[in-house]
């Protein structure tokens, strides 16, 4: 029966998508908000958060309803770690994002934080320091173009900033617009 079920935007007028977060029931917007959060087993106070948001696949692209997860222990950028951001077309996509979030936690429990076999690998700003050094050299400046730690970058320009706004009840700007 599932194979016969209609899919695609052409059917949205007849069979509207059902989002976890629905504006008519008090959400920020349709398909924008927190879905669930799992406590991180290896880092006290950290969690892996599944959330719906508006974003584009590439800068300047057409905004879409997307769903993914974010780990506050490693600040993984799911856009650059292939296969973790999904177009939010229904409950199956949210379940898949939640499944990936749980797998992320299981990997950390099995292999620890930062192990080469672990999905939870904080890189402690190594790439940001490289980018800042190159930018200072190119532009002849003394200041950093980007924050010099992953958690600071994430809090200002990444998923942590989106999640912070969602928790405050504010509609975040389209990610990567």
Secondary structure, 3 states (H helix, E strand, C coil): CHHHCCCCHHHCCCCCCCCCCCHHHCCCECCEEEEEEEECCCCCCCEEEEEEEEECCCCCCCCEEEEEEEECCCCCCCCCCCCCCEECCCHHHHHHHHHHHHHHHHHHHHHCCCCCCCCCCCCCCHHHHHHHHHHHHHHCCCCCCCCCCHHHHHHHHCHHHHHHHHHHCCCCCCECC
